[in-house]
Amino acid sequence: MYIPTFDDVRTAHERIKPWVHRTPVFTSTTFNNWTGADLFFKCENFQKAGAFKSRGATNAVFGLSEDEAARGVATHSSGNHALCLSRAAGCRGIKCTVIMPETAPKAKMDAVRGYGGEVITCKPSTKAREEALNAFVEKTGANFVHPYNDHRVIAGQGTCSLEMLEDIGELDMVVAPIGGGGMISGTALTCSTIAPNTKVIAAEPKNADDAYRSFKAGHIIEDDAPNTIADGLKVSLRPLTWHFVSNYVHDILLAEEDEIVSAMRLTWERMKIVIEASCAVPLATIFKNPDIFRGKRVGVILTGGNVDLDKLPWMAKQ
């Protein structure tokens, strides 16, 4: 298992520059007043393909040799990694195939196809995804780009917090969502190297709290297909991401479903930006735990804005 270094993050940052946005950092006086903290929102909802995962996917695709690229890339994903890998593959002119659970948001399936990717659906469980993916890779020889347990992906995700620290300076904490752990691993890698006094805090839905339980137990605990509105955070940690979580993450905080929905809606209303449920989890945990954050400079990574507008979580059920 190759563990990426900060040199890999620097290399990734140069490699992906032509293909991704350097996203802005926003602030909210209202949220600062409510929490007593200075919050800085790194807006990856404005990223290419609408999510931070464009960073890791683009780094993986453009790091392939010509022979590897000729066989195309494949992955399994509930959404954002799928469409970000499809976009990156399209930029390089190579084939991308994605195994997606049949419950994945329609907007994300449509986006994958819109970027030229092929979608193969499967049952909504990690086991089903991995079995379908393994069969496809064995048949075609495609290069598997794991959504998070991949050193190329983690190095790419680490460029997000690198930019944030360059743009706004020293932070007391950085809070990011955790599912499989790719973003939090990249964040931990960057912060531990260039901002060792910055605490990295992960935020997770209570309904999908396997990373929290793993963190407390000291070993990986997996859940298969948990039920949460934060559809991008349903997957479990893997050995590479566990390395960073267990060694560099300061704490994992939990948010209930109604707290996630509230934070998502408040961000739409007060900041006038579209975010998806998964990336509302950090703000939900900050609202829930003001004593932890009061008086601190806190970076908050808004991970994506790919939302099914026909199924917003606060809409009355028909």
N, C-alpha and C positions, 0 to 999 in steps of 0.2 A: 504494500500500500504506500503510494507516494504521497507525502504530506506537503502541500504547496507552501512556499515561502513568500515573504514580502517581495522578493525579486520577481516572483511569478506575477504578483499583482501589478508591479510596475510595468512588466512586459505586456501584460494584458491591457493595461490602460493605453499604451501606445498602439497596440494592435487594433483595438476596437474604436479608436477615436474617429476614423472616417465613417463609421457605420452606426454610431449611437449618439444620443444627445448628452451633453453635460447639463443635467437637469437643474432647475433653480431651487433655491432654499427660500421657503416662505415663512412668515411669522403671523401670529394672531394675537392681537392685544386682548381680545376677549378671553381666549383660552389661557393666556398668561395670567390674567386677573383671576380667573376661576381656580387656577392651580397654584398660584404663587411662584411658578417657575418661569424661566425664560425658555420657551420651546422653539426649536428650529426644525421645520419640516422639509426634509429632502424629498422633492416631489417626483418620484419615479412613476407616478401616474401619468406624467408627461413624457415618459421615455418612449422610444420607438417600440411599436407593438403594444404600448400601454402598460409596460411592466418592467421592473428591474431585471427580470430574467433575460432580457435582450443582452445584457452585459456578459453573463456566463455563456449563453448559447453562442454569441458572436465570437467570443474568445475561442471556444471549442471548434467551431466550424472553420475559422480562418487560421487556426493552428494545425489543421490537417495537412498532411503531405498530399501531393497531387494523386498518388495512387490510392490513398485512403479516401480522398474526396470523390474519386470516380465511382466508388461503391455506395456513395450516399450516406446519409445519417438516419438514425431511427431513435425513438425514445418512447417512454410511456409518461403520460401527464394528464392531470385533471383540467389543465387549461393553459396558464400563462407560459410555462416552459414550452408547451406544444406549439403555440403560435409564435413565440420568440425564436425557437429553433427553425420553424418553417420559414420565417422571415430571413434569418441569417443564411439558411441554405439557399434561398432564392437570390440573395445578394451575391452569393458565390456561384450561383448557377448550377447547383447540385440537387439531387433528389432528397426529399425528407418524408419519412413515414412515421406517423404517430399512433400509438395505441392509446385510446381514450375510453374511460368508463362511460357507459351509456347514459349515466346521470350527469355528465359534464354539462355546463351551461351551453345552450345553443349558440349564444354569441361567440363563445370561444371556439366551438367546432367550426362555425362559419368563418371565423378569422383564420383558422389554420388552412382551410381550403382556399380562402381568399389570397393567402400568401403562396399558394401553389403546393401546399403539403397534402399528403394523402392521409385520411383518417380511417383507422380500423377500430371498431368499438368492441368493448368487452364488458364483463360483469363488473360492478363497482366494488372491487376489492383489490388490495395490493397484490395478493397472490395471483389473481386473474390477469392483472396488468403484466406482471413479470413473466408469467408463463407464455402469454401471447407474444410479448416482445422477444423472449428468448427463441421462440420458434421462428419468428420472422428473421432475426439476425442470423440464425443457423442456416436458414434457407438462402439468404441473399448476400451475406457477408457485409452488410451495412455497419457503419461505425456507430456503436451505441453511445449516445451522450446522455448519461444519467441526469435526471432533473436536479440532483444536489450532491450525490455521493460520487463526485468526479472532481479531481484536482483542478482541471481546466475551468470548470464551472465556478468552483469556489474562488479561484483567483480572479475571475471576471467579476463576481459579486463584490469582492473586496474593493473594487474601484469606486463603488458608490460612497462608502464612508471616507475613502481617500479624498474624493472631491469635496465632501462636506467639511472635513477638517481643514482642507486647504482654503475653503471659501469663508468659513466663519470662525476658525481658530479653535482654541482649547474648549473642550466640553467636559462637564462632570460625568455625564452619562450619555450613552446612545441606546435607544430602545428600538427593537425591530421584532417583527412577528417570527414565530418559529413553527414550522411544520416538520419537513424533513431536515431543515437546518442549514441549507445552502447560504442564505443571506446572513444568518447569524454567524456562521463559520467565517465567511469572508469579512464580516464586520469585526469579529474577534481577532482575526489574523492581522488586519490593518491596525486596529486600535492597540493591540498588544505590542506592536512594533514601533509605531510613531506617536502614540498617545497612551503610554502605559498606565497613566493615572485615570484614564477614562474608563468607567465601569460599563460593561456591556450587559444589558438586561434584555432577556427574551420575553415576549408576550404571547400567550397561548389561550385558545378557547378552553373553558372548563370542560366542555363536552368532548374535547379531543386533547386531553391533558397527558398524553403518554410521554412527551418530553419532560414535563414537570415531574411525573412519577419516576422517570428514568434518572433525572437529576438528583432527586432525593434518595433513590435506592442505590445509585452508584453503578448502574448497568442499564443497558438498553431494555426498555419494556415497549412492546409493540401493541398497537390497536389496529384491527382490520376494519376499515370502513366505518369510522365513527360518524355521528350525525351532528353537524354544525353548519350554521349559516356561512361560516368562513371556509368555503369549499377548497381554497388553496392550501389549507393547513391540516388536511386530514391524514397526511402520510406520516410515517414514523422515521425516526433517526436511523442512520446507517453508520458503519464503523468510522468512516472518514469524518463525517459531521460530528459524531459522538466525541471524537478526539478533541475537537475545538470546544464543544459545549462543556465537556467534563473538565477541561483544563483552563478555559479562559472566560466562560460566562459567569457573571457575578450572581445572578439570580434569575428565576423564571416566575413571572406573575401571571395570574389567570383572570379571565373575564367571562362573565355569564353571557348567554345569547342576547338578552335584552340590552345589556350594557354595550355589546358590540354594535347592535343595530342603532342604538342611541348615538354612539360616537360617530358612526358613519353618517347618520342624518345631520348631526350637528356640524360636521365638517362640510357637507354640501351647503347647509344653510349659512354658516358663519364665514367660511373661507371661500365659498363660491367655486369649489372645485369638486370634480367627480372622483370618488375613491370607491373601491370595492370593499366588501365586508372584511376580507382577510387583513387588509391593511388598516382597518379601523381598530384592530385589537390592541396595538400599543397605546393609542390615545384612551381607549376604554380603561386600560390598566392604570394609566396616569390619573385619570379622573377618580378611579377607585382607591388609589393609594397616594393621596396628596402629600402626606407627611414624608414620603420617601423622596419626593421630587421638589418640594418647596425650597426656594432659594437657590436652586441649581440651574446650571446651563445644560439643557437636555436636547440632544439630537433625536429626532423621531423620523424613521424611514417610512415614508408612504410608498408602499411597494407596488401598487398598481391601481388602474382605473377601468378595468374591463368588466362592465356590468351588463347584465341582461335587463334592459330598461322595461321589459314587460313583466318582470318579476322582482321588483324592488321590495326589500323585506318589510317595509312599513306600509305597503299597499294592503288594503282590506282584501281578504280572500273572497273570491267569487263563489 
